Amino acid sequence: AGDGDDVCLEIRAPDYLYIFDTGGGDCPSGCINHQYEGFSVDASGNISDLGSYSNASSEAQPNWFASAENCRSFL
C-alpha cells in the first residue's frame, strides 16, 4: 500500500523520455493526484522540456504522456 513521487525512463531510440511524477493527496493510500513532468534527452545530451500534465486536470493527456505506455503502467 502507498505511493509517492517517482521517475520513469522510456527509451525511444535515439532519444530518452523521462517522466517525473509528484504524487499528492492521501499517498499512504496510493496518492489521489499526480503531477507529471516530461523531458526528452537526445544522443548529444540536449534536453527538451515536454511540459507537464496533471491527472486532476480535465485537459487531454499530452502525446508524450499518452504514448508512454510502459511508464504509465509503472507510475
C-alpha positions in Angstrom: 0.0 0.0 0.0 1.1 3.6 -0.5 2.5 5.6 -3.3 4.6 8.8 -3.7 7.0 10.5 -6.0 8.6 8.6 -8.8 10.6 8.8 -12.1 10.4 6.6 -15.2 12.7 6.3 -18.2 11.4 5.1 -21.5 14.0 4.6 -24.3 12.8 5.8 -27.7 16.0 5.3 -29.7 17.8 7.5 -30.2 16.1 9.6 -27.6 15.3 9.0 -23.9 12.0 10.1 -22.3 12.0 10.9 -18.6 8.7 11.4 -16.7 8.9 12.7 -13.2 5.8 12.1 -11.1 5.0 14.1 -8.0 2.2 12.4 -6.0 -0.1 14.1 -3.6 -3.3 13.7 -1.7 -3.5 10.7 0.7 -0.3 9.0 -0.5 -0.4 6.4 2.3 -3.5 5.1 0.4 -2.0 5.4 -3.1 -2.0 9.2 -4.0 -5.1 10.7 -5.4 -3.3 13.3 -7.6 -0.2 13.1 -9.8 1.7 15.9 -11.5 3.8 14.6 -14.4 6.8 16.5 -15.9 8.2 15.2 -19.2 11.7 15.6 -20.7 13.4 14.2 -23.7 17.1 13.8 -24.0 18.8 13.2 -27.4 22.0 11.4 -28.2 24.0 14.6 -27.9 22.7 15.3 -24.4 20.3 18.1 -25.4 17.3 18.3 -23.0 13.8 19.3 -24.2 11.1 20.2 -21.8 7.9 18.4 -23.0 5.6 20.1 -20.5 3.5 18.9 -17.6 0.3 17.1 -17.1 -1.9 16.5 -14.0 -4.4 13.6 -13.6 -6.6 16.1 -11.7 -6.9 18.3 -14.8 -9.7 18.0 -17.3 -7.3 18.5 -20.1 -6.5 15.7 -22.5 -3.2 13.8 -21.9 -0.4 15.2 -24.0 1.0 12.9 -26.6 4.4 12.4 -24.8 2.4 11.0 -21.8 -0.3 9.1 -23.7 2.3 7.3 -25.8 4.5 6.3 -22.9 2.6 3.0 -22.2 5.5 1.5 -20.1 5.8 4.5 -17.9 2.1 5.0 -17.5 1.7 1.4 -16.3 4.6 1.9 -13.8 3.7 5.4 -12.4 
